Amino acid sequence: MKQLQNKVIKFRDERGWQKYHTPKDLAISLSIEASELLENFQWKSDQEAIVKNIENIKDEMADVLIYLLMLSKELNVDLEKAVETKLQKNAGKYPIEKAYGSNKKYNEL
């Protein structure tokens, strides 16, 4: 993950874009890119969206990850550690014996 983050930061810095990439603006951009990803599925079944838009879906997924990597760099967040920590929290909220096969939120289990 760190190697990919370094490539993204190098790309950004070579273009002098760091001044535009404040945490607030990166978070906004991340949300916008996630919305652009959603647009590929709007008014279509999953299968139809995938067949028609897979290349654009890949591009939008990459954009989401790029902004997330830049935001994590700006906030000095180790994404791998953050994911591990969040998985541990979720394991407590969603124990297998209660959550298996259920789509209920943790407070409804």
C-alpha positions in Angstrom: 0.0 0.0 0.0 2.8 2.4 0.9 4.5 1.8 -2.5 1.3 2.7 -4.3 0.8 5.7 -2.1 4.3 6.9 -2.9 3.5 6.6 -6.7 0.4 8.7 -6.3 2.2 11.4 -4.3 5.0 11.5 -6.8 2.5 11.9 -9.6 0.8 14.7 -7.7 4.0 16.5 -6.7 5.5 16.4 -10.2 2.5 18.5 -11.3 2.6 20.9 -8.4 -0.9 20.0 -7.2 -0.1 19.5 -3.5 -1.3 23.1 -2.7 -4.8 22.1 -3.8 -4.9 18.9 -1.8 -5.9 20.0 1.6 -7.6 17.4 3.8 -11.0 19.1 3.3 -10.6 19.2 -0.5 -9.4 15.7 -0.7 -12.4 14.5 1.4 -14.7 16.4 -0.9 -13.0 15.0 -4.0 -13.2 11.5 -2.5 -16.9 11.8 -2.1 -17.4 13.2 -5.6 -15.4 10.3 -7.1 -17.5 7.8 -5.1 -20.6 9.5 -6.5 -19.2 9.2 -10.0 -18.7 5.5 -9.3 -22.4 5.2 -8.3 -23.5 6.9 -11.5 -22.4 3.8 -13.4 -25.0 1.8 -11.6 -27.9 4.3 -11.6 -31.1 3.0 -13.3 -29.4 -0.3 -14.3 -29.3 -3.8 -12.8 -25.9 -4.8 -11.4 -25.2 -7.0 -14.4 -26.2 -4.4 -16.9 -24.1 -1.7 -15.2 -21.1 -4.0 -15.2 -21.4 -5.1 -18.8 -21.9 -1.5 -20.1 -19.6 0.4 -17.8 -16.8 -1.9 -16.5 -14.0 0.2 -17.8 -15.4 3.4 -16.3 -16.2 1.6 -13.1 -12.5 0.6 -12.9 -11.4 4.2 -13.5 -13.7 5.6 -10.8 -12.6 2.9 -8.3 -9.0 4.0 -9.0 -9.9 7.6 -8.5 -11.5 6.8 -5.1 -8.4 5.0 -4.0 -6.1 7.7 -5.3 -7.9 10.4 -3.3 -8.0 8.1 -0.2 -4.2 7.5 -0.5 -3.6 11.2 -0.8 -5.8 12.0 2.2 -4.2 9.3 4.3 -0.8 10.8 3.5 -1.9 14.3 4.4 -3.4 13.1 7.7 -0.5 10.7 8.4 -2.9 7.8 8.7 -1.6 4.3 8.1 -4.4 2.8 6.1 -3.4 -0.8 6.7 -3.4 -0.3 10.4 -6.6 1.7 10.2 -8.3 -1.2 8.3 -7.0 -3.8 10.9 -8.3 -1.7 13.7 -11.7 -1.2 12.1 -12.0 -5.0 11.4 -11.3 -5.6 15.1 -14.0 -3.1 16.1 -16.4 -4.7 13.6 -15.7 -8.2 14.9 -16.9 -7.0 18.3 -20.0 -5.4 16.8 -20.8 -8.3 14.5 -19.9 -11.6 16.1 -20.2 -14.5 13.7 -22.7 -16.3 15.8 -25.1 -13.3 15.6 -24.2 -11.7 12.3 -23.8 -14.7 10.0 -26.1 -14.4 7.0 -27.8 -11.3 8.4 -28.0 -7.8 7.0 -29.1 -6.3 10.3 -27.1 -3.5 11.8 -25.1 -4.3 15.0 -27.6 -2.6 17.3 -30.4 -4.8 15.8 -28.6 -8.2 16.2 
